[in-house]
Amino acid sequence: MTESLGKILKKKRETKQLSIQEVSEQTRIAKDIITKIEEDQLGKISSLFYARGFVKSYAQFLGAIEEKVVKEFLAGQEKKDTQKLRIEGLDKKEPVGTLFKRYKKEISLVLLIIFGIWFSIFSFLQIKKAVIGASTKYKSYIAKKKAPEEKKAAETARPESRKDAPEPAPKEKAAAEMQGVNLEITAKYNTWIQVRGDGNLLFRGILKKGTVDTWQAREKIDLELGNAGGVNLKLNDKKLNSPGKRGEKKEIVVTEEGIIFYAQNL
């Protein structure tokens, strides 16, 4: 009596003293697939097309590809696959137009799904673009709205703009200027600056070339420069010159002792 395909392959494996685990590692065929082949349970594999491929690979690995049962199985399965292709209208001789008519509904559905996905992605990108544009315009509007208020507050806070304060006598003025931090800035070039005295905003804007301006604070002055090489500094009548190179952006903290900290903005 002729032995089954699975038994022949199992005997071949055992003759070579190989475990199912070892075969699986060397052939990349899952252990449960090998077990189903050896137990003649090919029907439990997801597809007979895949089963044929696994059997062929397994038989080649064991050197059993020329076994009569193996050859009959592979030949019979190949014949079934060919008949199946013809039945489904996939034979190369069948005109393309016939296939299109036969699967017209399926093709239309696929095209509709593809169009739906494309339209959804396009709509999402357009909405995202609109939201970003609206957000940018809103931020620009808020910045323009706040600019006059900040400028007005800075001009009000600057000591030289307070017209209601009486002008002190020369000696009293000199003594007052020497108390705390008295910072004089001379602009060699048009330079954007921001001045904060003891945490309060004193000035923010462009200091034009040739302008000389002075700010006072009790403890410290925080200074941001858009062009560190574009200004000269004088602290309590002591020259500090330029705090950096032309084009450098810097943040500086000035006290009575001088510049105690500075950082270059990258």
Order of alpha helices (4+ residues) and beta strands (2+ residues): alpha-alpha-alpha-alpha-alpha-alpha-alpha-alpha-beta-beta-beta-beta-beta-beta-beta-beta-beta
